[in-house]
Amino acid sequence: MFDIGFQELIVIFVIALLVFGPKKLPELARTLGKGMAELKRAFTDAKLEIDREVRLEQEESEKKGSLAADPAGGEQAEKPAGEQTVEDGKKA
């Protein structure tokens, strides 16, 4: 994610140790870890929601496309018994 090497991490840790002190550093790290986990979870949930909405939208557009090509919706209407059909010229 970030292009940070081992030496940069040590420098950041030493600066944080000097700024916050050894007593508050574990609490700060815990809070930072929880915040990062919550942020990651929120991004994952948002991504899943967007993917689901896109998939639903694609399915709806495919249905509309297939209905436009076949106005009957791909289903044959039932013919009442005794009516003459055009296709075969016989009574059903």
Beta strands, then each sheet from edge to edge (+ up, - down):
end
